[in-house]
Amino acid sequence: MDRTHRKKRSKKLLGGGVALAVAAGGLMAATSLTGSAGAADTKADPTPAAVPAHAVTGYWQNFDNGATVQKLGEVQDGYDIIAVAFADSTDTAGEIEFNLDPEVGYASEDDFKADIAAKQEAGKNVIISVGGELGNVTVDSSESAQKFADSTYALMEEYGFNGVDIDLEHGINAQYMGEALKSLSEKAGDDLVLTMAPQTIDMQTTDTEYFKLALDVKDILTVVNMQYYNSGSMLGCDGNVYQLGTVDFLTGLACIQLENGLDADQVGIGVPASTSGAGSGYVEPKVVTDALDCLTKGENCGEFKPEKTYPELRGAMTWSTNWDASNGDGWVDTVAPHVHDLP
């Protein structure tokens, strides 16, 4: 996910005498945040909420890069899955942690956890996203896979996250990440929400590591929301080349996943919420709804029309809820009702 023009962090003092030493560079610079006395012992239990048959995913930015700064509680109601972007890697291979950015405006981590719980009470799922444009975590052995599973589950217990989003954009090892996610599933149980956000090149064939991973963990996978942006032209499932930023690009590429092993309810369309949300690939929300109609009902297609329809298609994703807010909520106000009204 694009974090272009992200602001450099600086030292800040939060209310209640909470000091955070922060540094810029690399994956979300590591910070230390403790709340009032006893807060370090506070843990939140995830509240299971069924993911809707047709769901809208939005990434919430745990940083300020020029988009509207939101607290999690301010995320628009149309989002069913809220992916907190992003977890940070540690010096231990496979291990992740989460560092709440002071620029978001929380006085304490307990306030952040309370917002997670409130969203869950409203029927939403809040998950932790790993990776992004600048971040990475190395899972390339059974040991690092177990570290990933253990540390991710620890964050789920600590913050109440319902699951994890895999947004690794700098390479992925399907074998060992598969091990990690299966181990996490054993810990978290059947309510685990597992999403992925591969780039277009990652899902062109079943030979890619991302596609291998998706198929390997299919029995615990919630949805793959591929990023249909920051991409060149790509092949559709019919072998034709489709241009970025068109309805054919969305439908023709989704068809590859739909016809090569993923269930329809494991496929979603990921797009930027505004022209500022990505370097390229923004489409008007109407293009997204047309693509959804084409795939689920065979209506409003472009030149590409799938040979069959996929009425159980999961829905759509956007980067990000913050850029959506900056754009007057035009994306969620158009796409979310349409997704929720799909057959």
RAGI-V458158 format. One record per pair of residues at least 24 apart in sequence whose C-alpha atoms are under 10 Angstrom apart, sorted by the first residue. I is the first residue (numbers start at 0). J is the second residue. D is the distance in whole Angstrom. If there is no record, write none. Layout:
BEGIN
I;J;D  I;J;D
END
This chain:
BEGIN
0;58;9  0;84;9  0;85;10  0;130;8  0;131;5  0;132;5  0;133;8  0;134;10  0;166;8  0;167;9  0;168;8  0;196;9  0;197;10  0;198;9  0;226;8  0;228;9  0;229;9  0;271;9  0;276;9  0;277;8  0;317;10  0;318;7  0;319;9  1;64;10  1;131;7  1;132;5  1;133;8  1;228;10  1;229;9  1;271;9  1;275;9  1;276;7  1;277;6  1;278;8  1;318;8  1;319;10  2;60;9  2;62;9  2;63;9  2;64;7  2;65;9  2;66;10  2;131;8  2;132;6  2;133;8  2;275;10  2;276;8  2;277;8  2;278;10  3;64;7  3;65;9  3;132;9  3;133;10  3;275;9  3;276;8  3;277;8  3;278;8  4;63;9  4;64;6  4;65;7  4;66;10  5;62;8  5;63;6  5;64;4  5;65;7  5;66;9  6;62;8  6;63;6  6;64;5  6;65;8  6;102;10  7;62;10  7;63;9  7;64;9  8;62;9  8;63;9  8;100;9  8;101;9  8;102;8  9;101;9  9;102;9  10;101;9  11;100;10  11;101;7  11;102;9  12;101;8  12;106;9  13;101;7  13;102;10  13;104;8  13;105;8  13;106;6  13;107;8  14;104;10  14;105;9  14;106;5  14;107;8  15;106;7  15;107;8  16;106;10  17;106;8  17;107;8  18;101;10  19;98;10  19;99;10  19;100;9  19;101;8  21;98;10  21;100;9  21;101;9  24;133;9  25;87;10  25;88;10  25;132;10  25;133;6  25;134;7  25;135;9  26;85;9  26;86;9  26;87;6  26;88;7  26;89;10  26;130;8  26;131;8  26;132;9  26;133;5  26;134;4  26;135;7  26;136;9  27;61;9  27;62;8  27;84;9  27;85;7  27;86;8  27;87;6  27;88;9  27;97;9  27;98;8  27;99;10  27;100;9  27;130;10  27;131;10  27;133;8  27;134;7  27;135;10  28;87;7  28;88;9  28;98;8  28;100;9  28;134;10  29;86;10  29;87;7  29;88;8  29;89;8  29;96;9  29;97;8  29;98;6  29;99;9  29;100;9  30;87;10  30;96;10  30;97;9  30;98;6  30;99;8  30;100;8  30;101;9  31;97;9  31;98;7  31;99;8  31;100;10  32;97;10  32;98;7  32;99;7  32;100;9  32;101;9  32;107;8  32;108;7  33;107;7  33;108;7  33;109;9  34;106;8  34;107;5  34;108;6  34;109;7  34;110;9  35;107;8  35;108;9  35;109;9  38;107;9  38;108;8  38;109;7  39;108;9  39;109;9  39;157;9  40;157;9  41;108;10  41;109;8  41;112;10  41;156;10  41;157;7  41;158;9  42;109;9  42;112;9  42;153;10  42;154;9  42;155;9  42;156;6  42;157;4  42;158;6  42;159;8  43;109;10  43;112;7  43;113;9  43;115;9  43;116;8  43;154;9  43;155;8  43;156;6  43;157;5  43;158;5  43;159;5  43;160;8  44;116;9  44;155;8  44;156;6  44;157;8  44;158;7  44;159;5  44;160;8  44;161;9  45;115;9  45;116;8  45;119;8  45;124;9  45;125;9  45;126;10  45;155;7  45;156;7  45;157;9  45;158;8  45;159;4  45;160;6  45;161;5  45;162;9  45;187;10  45;190;9  45;191;10  46;115;9  46;116;7  46;117;10  46;118;10  46;119;6  46;120;8  46;122;9  46;123;9  46;124;8  46;125;9  46;159;7  46;160;8  46;161;7  46;190;9  47;119;8  47;120;9  47;122;9  47;123;9  47;124;8  47;159;10  47;160;10  47;161;7  47;189;10  47;190;6  47;191;8  47;192;9  48;79;10  48;119;7  48;120;8  48;121;9  48;122;6  48;123;7  48;124;6  48;125;10  48;161;8  48;190;8  48;192;10  49;79;10  49;122;8  49;123;8  49;124;8  49;190;8  49;192;9  50;79;7  50;80;8  50;122;9  50;123;8  50;124;7  50;190;9  50;192;8  50;221;8  50;313;10  51;79;7  51;80;9  51;122;9  51;123;9  51;264;10  51;313;8  51;314;10  51;339;8  52;264;7  52;311;7  52;312;8  52;313;6  52;314;8  52;338;10  52;339;8  52;341;9  52;342;10  53;79;9  53;264;8  53;267;9  53;310;10  53;311;7  53;312;7  53;313;5  53;314;5  53;315;8  53;335;9  53;337;10  53;338;6  53;339;6  53;340;8  53;341;7  53;342;9  54;78;8  54;79;6  54;80;7  54;222;9  54;264;9  54;267;9  54;312;9  54;313;6  54;314;5  54;315;7  54;316;8  54;335;8  54;338;7  54;339;7  54;341;10  55;79;5  55;80;6  55;81;9  55;224;10  55;267;9  55;268;9  55;269;10  55;313;8  55;314;6  55;315;5  55;316;6  55;317;8  55;331;8  55;334;8  55;335;6  55;336;9  55;337;10  55;338;7  55;339;8  56;80;5  56;81;6  56;82;7  56;124;9  56;125;10  56;194;9  56;222;10  56;224;8  56;267;9  56;268;10  56;269;9  56;314;8  56;315;6  56;316;4  56;317;6  56;318;9  56;319;9  56;320;9  56;331;10  56;335;9  57;81;5  57;82;6  57;83;9  57;84;10  57;125;10  57;269;9  57;271;10  57;272;9  57;315;9  57;316;6  57;317;5  57;318;6  57;319;6  57;320;6  57;321;9  57;323;9  57;331;9  58;82;5  58;83;6  58;84;6  58;85;9  58;125;10  58;126;10  58;127;10  58;128;8  58;164;10  58;316;8  58;317;7  58;318;6  58;319;5  58;320;6  58;321;8  58;322;10  59;83;5  59;84;6  59;85;9  59;125;10  59;127;10  59;128;10  59;317;10  59;318;8  59;319;6  59;320;6  59;321;6  59;322;9  60;84;5  60;85;8  60;100;9  60;103;8  60;318;9  60;319;7  60;320;8  60;321;7  60;322;9  61;85;7  61;86;9  61;97;10  61;98;9  61;99;7  61;100;6  61;101;9  61;102;8  61;103;6  61;321;10  62;99;9  62;100;6  62;101;8  62;102;6  62;103;6  62;104;10  63;100;9  63;101;10  63;102;6  63;103;7  63;321;9  64;321;10  64;322;10  65;275;9  65;321;9  65;322;9  65;325;9  66;275;8  66;276;8  66;319;9  66;320;9  66;321;6  66;322;5  66;323;8  66;324;8  66;325;6  66;326;9  67;103;10  67;319;10  67;320;9  67;321;5  67;322;6  67;323;8  67;324;6  67;325;5  67;326;9  68;102;8  68;103;6  68;104;8  68;320;10  68;321;6  68;322;9  68;324;9  68;325;9  69;102;10  69;103;7  69;104;8  69;320;8  69;321;7  69;324;9  70;103;6  70;104;7  70;105;7  70;110;10  70;111;8  70;114;8  70;321;10  71;103;9  71;105;10  71;110;10  71;111;7  71;112;9  71;113;10  71;114;6  71;115;7  71;117;10  71;118;8  71;125;9  71;320;10  72;110;10  72;111;8  72;113;9  72;114;5  72;115;7  72;116;9  72;117;7  72;118;7  73;114;9  73;118;10  73;320;9  73;321;10  73;324;10  74;114;10  74;118;9  74;320;6  74;321;8  74;323;10  74;324;9  75;320;7  75;321;9  75;323;9  75;324;8  75;328;8  75;331;8  75;332;9  76;118;9  76;121;9  76;122;10  76;123;9  76;331;9  76;332;10  76;335;9  77;123;10  77;328;10  77;330;10  77;331;6  77;332;7  77;333;10  77;334;9  77;335;6  77;336;8  77;338;10  77;339;9  78;123;7  78;124;9  78;315;10  78;316;9  78;317;10  78;320;8  78;331;7  78;334;10  78;335;7  79;118;9  79;119;10  79;121;10  79;122;8  79;123;5  79;124;6  79;125;9  79;316;10  79;335;9  79;339;10  80;118;10  80;119;10  80;122;9  80;123;6  80;124;5  80;125;6  80;126;7  80;161;9  80;192;9  80;194;9  80;316;9  81;115;10  81;118;9  81;123;7  81;124;6  81;125;5  81;126;6  81;127;8  81;128;9  81;160;10  81;161;10  81;164;10  81;316;10  81;319;10  81;320;9  82;124;8  82;125;6  82;126;5  82;127;6  82;128;6  82;129;9  82;160;9  82;161;10  82;162;9  82;163;8  82;164;7  82;194;9  82;318;10  82;319;9  82;320;10  83;125;7  83;126;6  83;127;5  83;128;6  83;129;9  83;160;9  83;163;9  83;164;9  84;126;9  84;127;7  84;128;5  84;129;7  84;130;8  84;131;8  84;164;9  84;166;9  84;319;9  85;126;10  85;127;7  85;128;5  85;129;6  85;130;7  85;131;7  85;133;10  85;134;8  85;164;9  85;166;9  86;127;7  86;128;6  86;129;5  86;130;7  86;131;9  86;134;8  86;135;9  86;136;9  86;151;9  86;154;9  86;163;10  86;164;10  87;128;9  87;129;7  87;130;8  87;134;7  87;135;8  87;136;8  88;129;9  88;130;9  88;134;8  88;135;7  88;136;6  88;137;8  88;147;10  89;136;8  89;137;10  90;136;10  91;136;9  91;137;9  91;143;8  91;146;8  91;147;10  92;136;7  92;137;6  92;138;7  92;139;8  92;140;9  92;142;8  92;143;5  92;144;9  92;145;10  92;146;7  92;147;8  93;135;10  93;136;6  93;137;5  93;138;5  93;139;8  93;140;9  93;141;10  93;142;8  93;143;4  93;144;6  93;145;8  93;146;5  93;147;5  93;148;8  93;149;9  93;150;8  93;151;10  93;176;9  93;179;9  94;136;7  94;137;8  94;138;9  94;143;7  94;144;9  94;145;9  94;146;5  94;147;5  94;148;8  94;149;8  94;150;6  94;151;8  95;129;8  95;135;10  95;136;7  95;137;10  95;146;8  95;147;7  95;148;9  95;149;9  95;150;6  95;151;7  95;153;10  95;154;9  96;127;10  96;129;10  96;147;10  96;150;7  96;151;8  96;153;9  96;154;7  97;127;9  97;128;10  97;129;10  97;150;10  97;151;10  97;154;7  97;158;9  108;158;9  109;158;9  111;158;8  112;157;9  112;158;6  112;159;7  112;160;9  113;158;9  113;159;9  115;158;8  115;159;7  115;160;8  115;161;10  116;158;9  116;159;7  116;160;9  119;159;9  119;160;9  119;161;9  123;161;9  124;159;10  124;160;8  124;161;6  124;162;8  124;191;10  124;192;8  125;155;10  125;158;10  125;159;8  125;160;5  125;161;6  125;162;7  125;163;9  125;192;9  126;154;10  126;155;8  126;158;10  126;159;9  126;160;5  126;161;5  126;162;5  126;163;5  126;164;7  126;191;9  126;192;7  126;193;8  126;194;9  127;151;8  127;154;8  127;155;8  127;158;10  127;159;10  127;160;6  127;161;8  127;162;6  127;163;5  127;164;6  127;165;9  127;192;10  127;193;10  127;194;10  128;162;9  128;163;6  128;164;4  128;165;6  128;166;7  128;167;9  128;193;10  128;194;9  128;195;9  128;196;9  129;163;7  129;164;6  129;165;5  129;166;6  129;167;7  129;168;10  129;195;9  129;196;10  130;164;9  130;165;7  130;166;5  130;167;5  130;168;7  130;169;8  130;196;10  131;165;9  131;166;6  131;167;6  131;168;6  131;169;9  131;196;9  132;166;9  132;167;8  132;168;6  132;169;8  133;167;9  133;168;8  133;169;9  134;166;9  134;167;8  134;168;8  134;169;8  135;166;9  135;167;6  135;168;7  135;169;7  135;170;9  135;171;9  136;167;8  136;169;9  136;170;9  136;171;9  137;167;10  137;169;10  137;170;9  137;171;8  137;172;9  137;175;10  137;176;9  138;170;10  138;171;8  138;172;7  138;173;9  138;174;9  138;175;6  138;176;6  138;177;10  138;178;9  138;179;8  139;171;8  139;172;6  139;173;9  139;174;8  139;175;6  139;176;7  139;179;10  140;172;9  140;174;9  140;175;6  140;176;9  140;178;9  140;179;10  141;174;9  141;175;6  141;176;9  141;178;7  141;179;8  142;175;9  142;178;10  142;179;9  143;175;8  143;176;9  143;178;10  143;179;8  144;174;9  144;175;6  144;176;6  144;177;8  144;178;6  144;179;4  144;180;8  144;181;10  144;182;8  144;183;10  145;175;9  145;176;9  145;178;8  145;179;6  145;180;9  145;181;10  145;182;7  145;183;8  146;179;8  147;175;10  147;176;8  147;178;10  147;179;6  147;180;8  147;182;9  147;183;8  148;176;9  148;178;9  148;179;5  148;180;6  148;181;8  148;182;6  148;183;5  148;184;9  148;185;10  148;186;8  148;187;10  149;179;9  149;182;8  149;183;7  149;186;9  150;183;9  151;179;10  151;180;10  151;183;7  151;187;10  152;182;10  152;183;6  152;184;9  152;186;7  152;187;7  155;187;9  155;191;10  156;187;9  160;191;9  160;192;9  161;187;9  161;190;8  161;191;6  161;192;6  161;193;9  162;187;8  162;190;8  162;191;5  162;192;5  162;193;6  162;194;8  162;221;10  163;191;8  163;192;6  163;193;5  163;194;7  163;195;8  164;192;8  164;193;6  164;194;5  164;195;5  164;196;7  164;221;10  164;222;9  164;223;9  164;224;10  165;193;8  165;194;6  165;195;5  165;196;6  165;197;8  165;209;10  165;223;9  166;194;9  166;195;6  166;196;5  166;197;6  166;198;9  166;224;10  166;225;10  166;226;10  167;195;9  167;196;8  167;197;7  167;198;9  167;209;9  168;196;9  168;197;7  168;198;7  168;201;9  170;201;9  170;208;8  170;209;9  171;201;10  171;207;10  171;208;6  171;209;7  171;212;9  172;207;10  172;208;6  172;209;8  172;211;9  172;212;8  173;207;9  173;208;5  173;209;6  173;210;8  173;211;6  173;212;5  173;213;8  173;214;10  173;215;8  173;216;10  174;208;8  174;211;8  174;212;7  174;215;8  175;212;9  176;208;10  176;209;10  176;212;7  176;215;10  176;216;10  177;211;9  177;212;6  177;213;8  177;214;10  177;215;7  177;216;6  178;212;10  178;215;9  178;216;9  180;212;10  180;215;10  180;216;7  180;219;9  180;220;9  181;215;9  181;216;7  181;218;10  181;219;8  184;216;10  184;219;7  184;220;10  188;219;10  189;219;8  190;219;9  191;219;8  191;220;9  191;221;9  192;219;8  192;220;7  192;221;6  192;222;9  193;217;10  193;219;7  193;220;5  193;221;5  193;222;7  193;223;9  194;219;10  194;220;7  194;221;6  194;222;5  194;223;6  194;224;7  194;225;10  194;265;9  194;266;10  194;267;10  195;220;9  195;221;9  195;222;7  195;223;5  195;224;6  195;225;7  195;226;10  195;265;10  195;266;10  195;267;10  196;222;9  196;223;6  196;224;5  196;225;5  196;226;6  196;227;10  196;267;9  196;268;10  196;269;8  196;316;9  197;223;8  197;224;7  197;225;5  197;226;6  197;227;9  197;269;10  198;224;9  198;225;6  198;226;5  198;227;7  198;228;8  198;229;8  198;230;8  198;269;10  199;225;6  199;226;6  199;227;6  199;228;8  199;229;9  199;230;7  199;231;9  199;232;9  199;233;8  199;234;10  199;252;8  199;253;10  200;225;10  200;226;10  200;227;10  200;230;8  200;231;9  200;232;10  200;233;8  200;234;10  201;225;9  201;226;10  202;252;8  202;253;9  202;255;8  202;256;7  203;233;8  203;234;7  203;235;8  203;236;9  203;252;8  203;253;10  203;255;7  203;256;8  204;234;10  204;236;10  204;255;8  204;256;9  204;259;8  205;255;9  205;256;9  205;259;7  205;260;9  210;256;8  210;259;9  210;260;9  210;261;9  213;256;10  213;260;9  213;261;8  213;265;9  214;259;9  214;260;7  214;261;7  214;262;10  217;260;9  217;261;7  217;262;9  217;265;8  220;261;9  220;262;10  220;264;10  220;265;7  221;262;10  221;264;8  221;265;6  221;266;9  221;313;9  222;261;9  222;262;9  222;263;9  222;264;7  222;265;4  222;266;5  222;267;7  222;268;10  222;312;10  222;313;7  222;314;9  222;315;10  223;256;9  223;261;9  223;264;9  223;265;6  223;266;5  223;267;6  223;268;8  223;269;9  223;313;9  223;314;10  223;315;10  223;316;10  224;253;10  224;265;8  224;266;6  224;267;5  224;268;5  224;269;5  224;270;9  224;313;9  224;314;9  224;315;7  224;316;6  224;317;9  225;249;10  225;252;9  225;253;8  225;256;10  225;266;8  225;267;7  225;268;6  225;269;5  225;270;8  225;315;9  225;316;9  226;267;9  226;268;7  226;269;5  226;270;6  226;271;8  226;280;9  226;316;9  226;317;9  226;318;9  227;252;9  227;253;9  227;268;7  227;269;6  227;270;6  227;271;8  227;279;9  227;280;7  227;281;9  227;282;10  227;317;10  228;269;8  228;270;6  228;271;7  228;276;10  228;277;7  228;278;8  228;279;6  228;280;4  228;281;7  228;282;9  229;270;10  229;271;10  229;277;7  229;278;6  229;279;5  229;280;6  229;281;9  230;278;9  230;279;7  230;280;7  231;279;9  231;280;9  235;303;9  236;303;10  236;305;9  237;303;8  237;304;10  237;305;9  237;306;10  239;303;9  241;302;10  241;303;9  242;280;10  243;279;8  243;280;6  243;281;9  243;282;9  244;270;9  244;279;8  244;280;5  244;281;6  244;282;6  244;283;9  244;286;9  245;280;9  245;281;9  245;282;7  245;283;10  245;286;7  245;287;9  245;290;9  245;301;8  246;282;9  246;285;9  246;286;6  246;287;7  246;288;9  246;289;7  246;290;6  246;291;9  246;293;9  246;299;9  246;300;7  246;301;6  246;302;9  246;303;9  247;286;10  247;289;10  247;290;8  247;293;10  247;300;7  247;301;6  247;302;7  247;303;6  247;304;8  248;280;10  248;290;9  248;301;9  248;303;9  249;286;9  249;287;8  249;289;10  249;290;6  249;291;9  249;293;10  249;294;9  249;303;10  250;287;10  250;289;9  250;290;6  250;291;8  250;292;10  250;293;7  250;294;7  250;300;8  250;301;9  250;302;10  250;303;7  250;304;8  250;305;8  251;290;9  251;294;9  251;301;10  251;302;10  251;303;6  251;304;8  251;305;8  253;290;10  253;294;8  253;305;10  253;312;10  254;294;8  254;304;10  254;305;7  254;306;10  254;307;10  254;308;10  254;309;9  257;294;10  257;309;8  257;312;9  262;309;9  262;311;8  262;312;8  262;313;9  263;294;10  263;295;9  263;308;10  263;309;6  263;310;8  263;311;5  263;312;4  263;313;7  263;314;9  264;309;9  264;310;9  264;311;5  264;312;5  264;313;4  264;314;8  265;311;9  265;312;7  265;313;6  265;314;9  266;309;10  266;311;9  266;312;6  266;313;6  266;314;7  266;315;8  267;291;9  267;312;7  267;313;5  267;314;5  267;315;5  267;316;7  268;312;9  268;313;9  268;314;7  268;315;4  268;316;6  268;317;8  269;314;9  269;315;6  269;316;4  269;317;5  269;318;8  270;315;8  270;316;6  270;317;5  270;318;7  270;319;9  270;330;10  271;316;8  271;317;5  271;318;5  271;319;7  271;320;10  271;322;8  271;323;8  271;330;9  272;316;9  272;317;6  272;318;6  272;319;6  272;320;8  272;321;9  272;322;6  272;323;5  272;324;9  272;325;9  272;326;8  272;328;8  272;329;8  272;330;6  272;331;8  273;317;9  273;318;8  273;319;9  273;321;10  273;322;6  273;323;6  273;324;9  273;325;8  273;326;6  273;327;10  273;328;10  273;329;9  273;330;8  274;322;9  274;326;9  275;318;10  275;322;7  275;323;10  275;325;9  275;326;9  276;317;9  276;318;6  276;319;7  276;320;10  276;321;9  276;322;6  276;323;9  276;325;10  277;318;8  277;319;10  277;322;10  282;330;10  283;329;9  283;330;8  283;333;10  284;329;8  284;330;6  284;331;8  284;332;9  284;333;6  284;334;6  284;335;10  285;330;9  285;333;7  285;334;8  285;337;10  286;334;10  287;314;10  287;315;8  287;330;9  287;333;9  287;334;7  287;337;10  287;338;10  288;314;10  288;315;9  288;333;8  288;334;6  288;335;9  288;336;10  288;337;7  288;338;8  288;341;10  289;337;10  291;315;8  291;334;9  291;337;8  291;338;8  291;341;8  292;337;9  292;338;9  292;341;8  292;342;10  295;341;8  295;342;7  296;341;9  296;342;8  309;342;10  310;341;7  310;342;6  311;341;8  311;342;7  312;338;9  312;341;9  312;342;9  313;338;8  313;339;10  313;341;9  314;338;6  314;339;8  314;341;9
END
